[in-house]
Amino acid sequence: MSSLLYRVGRTAYRRPWHFIAPWALVLTAIIALMASYPPHLSSEVRIDGTPAQTLIDDLAEKMPSMSGGQGIIAFHTGNGSRIDTGENLTALLGAVDKVFTSDHVIDARAVLRQEAAKGTASPTIRAASATTLSGTPSDPAVPSATPLNVNGQAVPGVLISPDHTSALLQFQFDKQTFELPTDTIDNTVTAAKDAVTGYGIRVLPSASMVQVPELVGAGEFVGVGIAALVLLVTLGSIVAAGLPLVTALTGVGVGVGGTLLVSHLVSLHSLSAVLGLMIGLAVGIDYALFIVNRQRRYILDHELTAEEALGRALGTSGTAVVFAGTTVAIALTALTIVRIHLIATMGLAATATVAIAVLAALTLLPALLGLAGERICTPNARQKAAFTRAIRTPSHRARKVATTWVTLVTKHRFVATLAALLIAGLLALPVTEMNLGLPSGAAYNQDTAQRESYEVVKDRFGPGFNGPLVVVADAGSRPDPIAASDISALYRDLGHMPGVSAVTLAGVSDDGRTLVFSVVPSSGPTDSATEDLVHQIRSQAADFATDRHVDIGVTGFTALGIDVSARLADALPRYLAVVAVLSIVLLTVVFRSIIIPIKATIGFILSILAAFGATTAVFQKGWGQTLLGFHATTPVLAVLPIVATGLLYGLAMDYEVFLVSSMKEAHTHGQPGNDAIIHGFEQAVRVVAAAAIIMTAVFAGFVFNDDPMIRQFGFALAIGVVVDAFVVRMLLVPAVMSIFGEAVWWLPRPLERLLPSIDIEGRAFAQPTTADDLTAEEVMSQRPEDRRPRSTSATNAR
């Protein structure tokens, strides 16, 4: 591998346009295709096999008109005037008319008129579009909304708040929200706003009316800007700092662009593209940084030409990049084992982006370095390196911050280990109270229409109106329509359940054998009381079948969130076990040690627990939100733990490989115990710290995205990287390795004979002396003992 990459590096240096041209052509083709075929991303959180999803699919066959996306718009008079009288009423009715006549909106009024013309519109069916039947709420303080009546006739789908200052319009689209043409929802909301302009009425669409979130905002650009600054400080020149950014952005353009095109063939959630963007930027910049940094070290420390240095950099750090990228890809591909399409597509999309980032680092970057030539190192950097070489002696060791740090850690190894465990443990503590769910309007920031709509509905109508349950009653195997007496009894049964605020008959199938009720809880969509109500209704299914002769099921966005959370919570331990075993096996092969893989895996588990704990504290409990500039408490996103585990595992193994492989190299070349740990730490920590800061900056940029799902992912990944890089890898790793001493490198002989030998750092290239050093083939043909350093100073120089 290292010999092949050496030749690739030198070839790309000599013939850069042979490598740049294919990337330019592919990127241009993707941009052109995207212009002709806009992305078709989904906002649907679909997990087949859950009770709610099965019921949605069944309802789509029996009552297609009820299977479209739900629209909810709140109208609110900010001055406290009544909304159901005078000019306000006229404006409201105009807005309702505009909404019902918008494209892809089912006009409930027309449906009612058609039924009346056919002579089939019984009083019960008329109730489907207007009447809310209040049950006996468990909380008497829950407001009781009333239908809007004009001249003695109910206006379909419109409820008036008890204080008469707000109205709630509920309607159906003819397709799921994510299937609607672009701008359909925006046009519908705009039509409603135009109708009430000048009347002081606010139009507030709910969170259910978000089609695809904004993928990139100002925060993401700030994150990339911080990454550019870190690259400039680490690499010392604009040319050297710019090349990793160009490489990463090109890789992301191809990877994420390809994902968006694939969305026409495979159903992809919008988070798939966002995660690809996050991970693609982060690893793309980091992998390029590792290679450019190594090339510069060969030029400055060993006076090699830029071409030779690039070949060796690709043979050493390039090999490590291949392994690191492979590890990330394996972890993300392993998400398919949970057999959930939503998770699998996220994992595979991110895997493809990582693979392209690796390919860009190994082909595009060397070509760009070939264009840069000897300018990759400034004259000042060369002069400084020459001065350092002149004063260096065999016993010399610069007293750097890294040296001081790792010396203290190894000297006080037990205290350092305890400190690392305490920091990670305290951050992880809130994870014991973590609740999983899907975001509601409460998850959006206060200055958004979705949050304002949520608050108006909660305050004026009751929290349950933000997430009504959809209860489906079906005649099952019985051929006759559901009897009117059973319908009335179902009203009473559902309305008198503890925790129910109101019941509405929302729809009846043409054959009268399927009914759809909207059951409004007295609690919010993410409250535990609402989850209890869902389970209570389902638990009484047998009683309904016996007493009311119907099969009962519960679905809707709220019930779907409950089912999704339960399914993913069950899958998480299984995936964690797979990742832990994978980690131990891979690292045993790489480091030929028993203790290092176990230590690395425990450290990784600490990192993800700390990330999940901090995410729970900030987003679920609301701690520290003021510092981050938002105020919105919500359960932890149901898909976050399992997907973030895959992402953080790959990134954690990157740091483990680059840091510990440097220590192993020092030990292999004769340095014992703590000396190998200190020397390896010195050589690797600068680039690992820079890589961690870059990843943190990129991920943190997404924390300021308006979409609550993207915000949580950005925060969890940023915290996970910080804890793993700076607490686990830079504190716990050297401390634990120092505690075990030479035993940390022990491997049973039978296992040693079975395992393949992997040159993860390309050690065949790790001993350059001058620009006239051996060729790649000559280095690879040497015996292992001949590859040892010629002097201690050579080892220190490395």
Solvent accessible surface area in square Angstrom, and as a share of the most:
residue,aa,sasa,rsa
1,M,124,0.56
2,S,5,0.03
3,S,19,0.12
4,L,95,0.47
5,L,10,0.05
6,Y,10,0.04
7,R,108,0.40
8,V,35,0.20
9,G,0,0.00
10,R,56,0.21
11,T,47,0.27
12,A,0,0.00
13,Y,37,0.14
14,R,135,0.49
15,R,122,0.45
16,P,18,0.11
17,W,154,0.54
18,H,125,0.56
19,F,46,0.19
20,I,20,0.10
21,A,45,0.35
22,P,66,0.42
23,W,24,0.08
24,A,51,0.40
25,L,127,0.63
26,V,70,0.40
27,L,45,0.22
28,T,87,0.50
29,A,49,0.38
30,I,16,0.08
31,I,106,0.54
32,A,56,0.44
33,L,85,0.42
34,M,51,0.23
35,A,85,0.66
36,S,75,0.48
37,Y,125,0.48
38,P,82,0.52
39,P,58,0.36
40,H,89,0.40
41,L,11,0.05
42,S,6,0.04
43,S,34,0.22
44,E,43,0.19
45,V,12,0.07
46,R,81,0.30
47,I,2,0.01
48,D,83,0.43
49,G,55,0.53
50,T,3,0.01
51,P,79,0.49
52,A,0,0.00
53,Q,1,0.00
54,T,78,0.46
55,L,29,0.14
56,I,40,0.20
57,D,51,0.27
58,D,51,0.26
59,L,10,0.05
60,A,42,0.32
61,E,142,0.64
62,K,89,0.38
63,M,10,0.04
64,P,88,0.56
65,S,61,0.39
66,M,39,0.17
67,S,24,0.16
68,G,11,0.10
69,G,5,0.05
70,Q,68,0.30
71,G,0,0.00
72,I,10,0.05
73,I,0,0.00
74,A,0,0.00
75,F,0,0.00
76,H,25,0.11
77,T,2,0.01
78,G,58,0.56
79,N,122,0.62
80,G,49,0.48
81,S,41,0.26
82,R,115,0.42
83,I,0,0.00
84,D,22,0.12
85,T,65,0.38
86,G,59,0.56
87,E,127,0.57
88,N,22,0.11
89,L,34,0.17
90,T,90,0.52
91,A,4,0.03
92,L,0,0.00
93,L,55,0.27
94,G,29,0.28
95,A,0,0.00
96,V,3,0.02
97,D,61,0.32
98,K,99,0.42
99,V,0,0.00
100,F,4,0.02
101,T,88,0.51
102,S,23,0.15
103,D,112,0.58
104,H,56,0.25
105,V,15,0.08
106,I,42,0.21
107,D,27,0.14
108,A,27,0.21
109,R,51,0.19
110,A,26,0.20
111,V,65,0.37
112,L,44,0.22
113,R,148,0.54
114,Q,114,0.51
115,E,37,0.17
116,A,54,0.42
117,A,93,0.72
118,K,140,0.59
119,G,67,0.64
120,T,74,0.43
121,A,9,0.07
122,S,45,0.29
123,P,109,0.68
124,T,43,0.25
125,I,38,0.19
126,R,112,0.41
127,A,16,0.12
128,A,17,0.13
129,S,24,0.15
130,A,12,0.09
131,T,60,0.35
132,T,20,0.12
133,L,79,0.39
134,S,55,0.35
135,G,20,0.19
136,T,78,0.45
137,P,41,0.25
138,S,64,0.41
139,D,64,0.33
140,P,126,0.79
141,A,86,0.67
142,V,20,0.12
143,P,43,0.27
144,S,65,0.42
145,A,8,0.06
146,T,69,0.40
147,P,33,0.21
148,L,6,0.03
149,N,89,0.46
150,V,36,0.21
151,N,151,0.77
152,G,74,0.71
153,Q,136,0.60
154,A,40,0.31
155,V,17,0.10
156,P,9,0.06
157,G,18,0.17
158,V,2,0.01
159,L,10,0.05
160,I,4,0.02
161,S,1,0.00
162,P,59,0.37
163,D,69,0.36
164,H,60,0.27
165,T,13,0.08
166,S,0,0.00
167,A,0,0.00
168,L,0,0.00
169,L,0,0.00
170,Q,44,0.20
171,F,10,0.04
172,Q,37,0.17
173,F,1,0.00
174,D,73,0.38
175,K,85,0.36
176,Q,54,0.24
177,T,15,0.09
178,F,32,0.13
179,E,75,0.34
180,L,9,0.05
181,P,64,0.40
182,T,115,0.67
183,D,70,0.36
184,T,11,0.06
185,I,7,0.04
186,D,88,0.46
187,N,94,0.48
188,T,1,0.00
189,V,14,0.08
190,T,70,0.41
191,A,22,0.17
192,A,0,0.00
193,K,97,0.41
194,D,93,0.48
195,A,24,0.18
196,V,4,0.03
197,T,101,0.59
198,G,80,0.77
199,Y,84,0.32
200,G,51,0.49
201,I,13,0.07
202,R,117,0.43
203,V,12,0.07
204,L,5,0.03
205,P,16,0.10
206,S,16,0.10
207,A,24,0.18
208,S,52,0.33
209,M,10,0.04
210,V,38,0.22
211,Q,33,0.14
212,V,62,0.36
213,P,15,0.09
214,E,105,0.47
215,L,42,0.21
216,V,60,0.34
217,G,15,0.14
218,A,82,0.64
219,G,12,0.12
220,E,8,0.04
221,F,142,0.59
222,V,92,0.53
223,G,2,0.02
224,V,32,0.18
225,G,40,0.38
226,I,76,0.39
227,A,0,0.00
228,A,31,0.24
229,L,109,0.54
230,V,22,0.13
231,L,0,0.00
232,L,68,0.34
233,V,106,0.61
234,T,15,0.09
235,L,1,0.00
236,G,49,0.47
237,S,11,0.07
238,I,140,0.71
239,V,57,0.33
240,A,0,0.00
241,A,8,0.06
242,G,25,0.24
243,L,23,0.12
244,P,0,0.00
245,L,28,0.14
246,V,72,0.41
247,T,2,0.01
248,A,2,0.02
249,L,92,0.46
250,T,20,0.12
251,G,2,0.02
252,V,11,0.07
253,G,25,0.24
254,V,15,0.09
255,G,3,0.03
256,V,15,0.09
257,G,5,0.04
258,G,22,0.21
259,T,12,0.07
260,L,16,0.08
261,L,35,0.17
262,V,67,0.38
263,S,3,0.02
264,H,83,0.37
265,L,155,0.77
266,V,62,0.35
267,S,66,0.43
268,L,8,0.04
269,H,7,0.03
270,S,0,0.00
271,L,4,0.02
272,S,1,0.00
273,A,1,0.01
274,V,0,0.00
275,L,1,0.00
276,G,2,0.02
277,L,23,0.11
278,M,0,0.00
279,I,1,0.00
280,G,1,0.01
281,L,8,0.04
282,A,0,0.00
283,V,0,0.00
284,G,2,0.02
285,I,0,0.00
286,D,1,0.01
287,Y,0,0.00
288,A,0,0.00
289,L,0,0.00
290,F,7,0.03
291,I,0,0.00
292,V,0,0.00
293,N,22,0.11
294,R,63,0.23
295,Q,0,0.00
296,R,17,0.06
297,R,88,0.32
298,Y,7,0.03
299,I,5,0.03
300,L,10,0.05
301,D,26,0.14
302,H,25,0.11
303,E,111,0.50
304,L,6,0.03
305,T,68,0.39
306,A,0,0.00
307,E,34,0.15
308,E,14,0.06
309,A,0,0.00
310,L,0,0.00
311,G,0,0.00
312,R,3,0.01
313,A,0,0.00
314,L,0,0.00
315,G,0,0.00
316,T,0,0.00
317,S,5,0.03
318,G,0,0.00
319,T,10,0.06
320,A,0,0.00
321,V,0,0.00
322,V,31,0.18
323,F,26,0.11
324,A,1,0.00
325,G,3,0.03
326,T,63,0.37
327,T,2,0.01
328,V,0,0.00
329,A,21,0.16
330,I,62,0.32
331,A,0,0.00
332,L,1,0.00
333,T,55,0.32
334,A,15,0.12
335,L,0,0.00
336,T,50,0.29
337,I,65,0.33
338,V,7,0.04
339,R,219,0.80
340,I,4,0.02
341,H,95,0.42
342,L,9,0.05
343,I,0,0.00
344,A,16,0.12
345,T,12,0.07
346,M,1,0.01
347,G,1,0.01
348,L,84,0.42
349,A,11,0.08
350,A,2,0.01
351,T,21,0.12
352,A,48,0.37
353,T,1,0.00
354,V,0,0.00
355,A,55,0.43
356,I,37,0.19
357,A,5,0.04
358,V,20,0.11
359,L,97,0.48
360,A,1,0.01
361,A,0,0.00
362,L,18,0.09
363,T,27,0.16
364,L,7,0.03
365,L,0,0.00
366,P,0,0.00
367,A,0,0.00
368,L,23,0.11
369,L,0,0.00
370,G,14,0.13
371,L,71,0.35
372,A,7,0.06
373,G,13,0.13
374,E,83,0.37
375,R,155,0.57
376,I,0,0.00
377,C,3,0.02
378,T,44,0.25
379,P,97,0.61
380,N,114,0.59
381,A,21,0.16
382,R,82,0.30
383,Q,122,0.54
384,K,150,0.64
385,A,12,0.10
386,A,45,0.35
387,F,132,0.55
388,T,45,0.26
389,R,69,0.25
390,A,84,0.65
391,I,90,0.46
392,R,64,0.23
393,T,67,0.39
394,P,90,0.57
395,S,107,0.69
396,H,64,0.29
397,R,87,0.32
398,A,40,0.31
399,R,172,0.63
400,K,111,0.47
401,V,132,0.76
402,A,19,0.15
403,T,1,0.01
404,T,63,0.36
405,W,110,0.39
406,V,0,0.00
407,T,47,0.27
408,L,92,0.46
409,V,6,0.03
410,T,3,0.02
411,K,141,0.60
412,H,89,0.40
413,R,76,0.28
414,F,136,0.57
415,V,106,0.61
416,A,9,0.07
417,T,22,0.13
418,L,120,0.60
419,A,36,0.28
420,A,1,0.01
421,L,75,0.37
422,L,106,0.53
423,I,74,0.38
424,A,0,0.00
425,G,32,0.31
426,L,111,0.55
427,L,65,0.32
428,A,12,0.10
429,L,118,0.59
430,P,16,0.10
431,V,34,0.19
432,T,112,0.65
433,E,96,0.43
434,M,42,0.19
435,N,88,0.45
436,L,37,0.19
437,G,9,0.08
438,L,11,0.05
439,P,24,0.15
440,S,12,0.08
441,G,6,0.06
442,A,20,0.16
443,A,1,0.01
444,Y,20,0.08
445,N,26,0.14
446,Q,99,0.44
447,D,117,0.60
448,T,20,0.11
449,A,38,0.29
450,Q,36,0.16
451,R,30,0.11
452,E,41,0.18
453,S,1,0.01
454,Y,21,0.08
455,E,49,0.22
456,V,19,0.11
457,V,2,0.01
458,K,74,0.31
459,D,82,0.43
460,R,68,0.25
461,F,0,0.00
462,G,1,0.01
463,P,34,0.22
464,G,1,0.01
465,F,5,0.02
466,N,34,0.17
467,G,7,0.07
468,P,12,0.07
469,L,0,0.00
470,V,37,0.21
471,V,0,0.00
472,V,5,0.03
473,A,0,0.00
474,D,17,0.09
475,A,2,0.02
476,G,24,0.23
477,S,112,0.72
478,R,84,0.31
479,P,112,0.70
480,D,96,0.50
481,P,85,0.53
482,I,17,0.09
483,A,51,0.39
484,A,73,0.56
485,S,79,0.51
486,D,19,0.10
487,I,19,0.10
488,S,51,0.33
489,A,4,0.03
490,L,0,0.00
491,Y,30,0.11
492,R,135,0.49
493,D,40,0.21
494,L,0,0.00
495,G,2,0.02
496,H,113,0.51
497,M,10,0.04
498,P,88,0.55
499,G,19,0.18
500,V,0,0.00
501,S,7,0.05
502,A,5,0.04
503,V,1,0.00
504,T,25,0.15
505,L,0,0.00
506,A,33,0.26
507,G,6,0.06
508,V,33,0.19
509,S,11,0.07
510,D,159,0.82
511,D,80,0.41
512,G,16,0.16
513,R,52,0.19
514,T,4,0.02
515,L,1,0.00
516,V,2,0.01
517,F,0,0.00
518,S,21,0.13
519,V,0,0.00
520,V,5,0.03
521,P,1,0.01
522,S,22,0.14
523,S,19,0.12
524,G,3,0.03
525,P,15,0.10
526,T,55,0.32
527,D,66,0.34
528,S,85,0.55
529,A,55,0.43
530,T,1,0.00
531,E,71,0.32
532,D,90,0.46
533,L,5,0.02
534,V,0,0.00
535,H,90,0.40
536,Q,49,0.22
537,I,0,0.00
538,R,54,0.20
539,S,86,0.55
540,Q,57,0.25
541,A,32,0.25
542,A,73,0.57
543,D,82,0.43
544,F,7,0.03
545,A,38,0.29
546,T,102,0.59
547,D,78,0.40
548,R,66,0.24
549,H,97,0.43
550,V,0,0.00
551,D,70,0.36
552,I,20,0.10
553,G,15,0.15
554,V,2,0.01
555,T,3,0.02
556,G,11,0.11
557,F,114,0.48
558,T,8,0.05
559,A,0,0.00
560,L,12,0.06
561,G,6,0.06
562,I,23,0.12
563,D,10,0.05
564,V,0,0.00
565,S,11,0.07
566,A,56,0.43
567,R,81,0.29
568,L,2,0.01
569,A,45,0.35
570,D,104,0.54
571,A,3,0.02
572,L,24,0.12
573,P,83,0.52
574,R,121,0.44
575,Y,0,0.00
576,L,46,0.23
577,A,54,0.42
578,V,54,0.31
579,V,0,0.00
580,A,24,0.19
581,V,93,0.54
582,L,35,0.18
583,S,0,0.00
584,I,67,0.34
585,V,83,0.48
586,L,35,0.17
587,L,1,0.01
588,T,12,0.07
589,V,24,0.14
590,V,2,0.01
591,F,2,0.01
592,R,51,0.19
593,S,0,0.00
594,I,52,0.26
595,I,31,0.16
596,I,0,0.00
597,P,1,0.00
598,I,80,0.41
599,K,11,0.05
600,A,0,0.00
601,T,6,0.04
602,I,93,0.47
603,G,0,0.00
604,F,1,0.01
605,I,62,0.32
606,L,31,0.15
607,S,2,0.01
608,I,1,0.00
609,L,60,0.30
610,A,0,0.00
611,A,0,0.00
612,F,5,0.02
613,G,0,0.00
614,A,10,0.08
615,T,0,0.00
616,T,0,0.00
617,A,9,0.07
618,V,18,0.10
619,F,4,0.02
620,Q,36,0.16
621,K,63,0.27
622,G,23,0.22
623,W,146,0.51
624,G,41,0.39
625,Q,9,0.04
626,T,101,0.59
627,L,163,0.81
628,L,45,0.23
629,G,54,0.51
630,F,6,0.02
631,H,79,0.35
632,A,3,0.02
633,T,70,0.41
634,T,9,0.05
635,P,18,0.11
636,V,0,0.00
637,L,3,0.02
638,A,1,0.01
639,V,4,0.02
640,L,0,0.00
641,P,2,0.01
642,I,2,0.01
643,V,2,0.01
644,A,0,0.00
645,T,0,0.00
646,G,0,0.00
647,L,1,0.01
648,L,6,0.03
649,Y,0,0.00
650,G,0,0.00
651,L,2,0.01
652,A,2,0.02
653,M,1,0.00
654,D,2,0.01
655,Y,2,0.01
656,E,0,0.00
657,V,0,0.00
658,F,15,0.06
659,L,0,0.00
660,V,0,0.00
661,S,4,0.03
662,S,18,0.11
663,M,0,0.00
664,K,28,0.12
665,E,20,0.09
666,A,1,0.01
667,H,49,0.22
668,T,54,0.31
669,H,28,0.13
670,G,61,0.59
671,Q,30,0.13
672,P,81,0.51
673,G,19,0.19
674,N,57,0.29
675,D,67,0.34
676,A,1,0.00
677,I,6,0.03
678,I,18,0.09
679,H,8,0.04
680,G,0,0.00
681,F,2,0.01
682,E,21,0.10
683,Q,73,0.32
684,A,8,0.06
685,V,16,0.09
686,R,137,0.50
687,V,15,0.08
688,V,0,0.00
689,A,23,0.18
690,A,7,0.05
691,A,0,0.00
692,A,0,0.00
693,I,74,0.38
694,I,0,0.00
695,M,1,0.00
696,T,29,0.17
697,A,9,0.07
698,V,2,0.01
699,F,0,0.00
700,A,33,0.26
701,G,4,0.04
702,F,1,0.00
703,V,6,0.03
704,F,115,0.48
705,N,4,0.02
706,D,83,0.43
707,D,8,0.04
708,P,4,0.03
709,M,20,0.09
710,I,0,0.00
711,R,8,0.03
712,Q,4,0.02
713,F,0,0.00
714,G,0,0.00
715,F,19,0.08
716,A,0,0.00
717,L,0,0.00
718,A,7,0.05
719,I,43,0.22
720,G,0,0.00
721,V,2,0.01
722,V,55,0.32
723,V,4,0.02
724,D,4,0.02
725,A,0,0.00
726,F,72,0.30
727,V,18,0.10
728,V,2,0.01
729,R,0,0.00
730,M,14,0.06
731,L,17,0.08
732,L,7,0.03
733,V,0,0.00
734,P,0,0.00
735,A,0,0.00
736,V,20,0.12
737,M,0,0.00
738,S,9,0.06
739,I,58,0.30
740,F,93,0.39
741,G,23,0.22
742,E,93,0.42
743,A,51,0.39
744,V,2,0.01
745,W,36,0.13
746,W,145,0.51
747,L,14,0.07
748,P,39,0.24
749,R,177,0.65
750,P,83,0.52
751,L,55,0.27
752,E,72,0.32
753,R,179,0.65
754,L,144,0.71
755,L,32,0.16
756,P,79,0.50
757,S,92,0.60
758,I,61,0.31
759,D,43,0.22
760,I,4,0.02
761,E,11,0.05
762,G,0,0.00
763,R,59,0.22
764,A,4,0.03
765,F,2,0.01
766,A,5,0.04
767,Q,28,0.12
768,P,9,0.05
769,T,57,0.33
770,T,73,0.43
771,A,47,0.37
772,D,134,0.69
773,D,28,0.14
774,L,62,0.31
775,T,68,0.39
776,A,1,0.01
777,E,92,0.41
778,E,81,0.37
779,V,10,0.06
780,M,74,0.33
781,S,91,0.59
782,Q,48,0.21
783,R,146,0.53
784,P,100,0.63
785,E,92,0.41
786,D,68,0.35
787,R,63,0.23
788,R,124,0.45
789,P,30,0.19
790,R,160,0.59
791,S,53,0.34
792,T,86,0.50
793,S,38,0.24
794,A,32,0.25
795,T,6,0.04
796,N,34,0.17
797,A,18,0.14
798,R,47,0.17
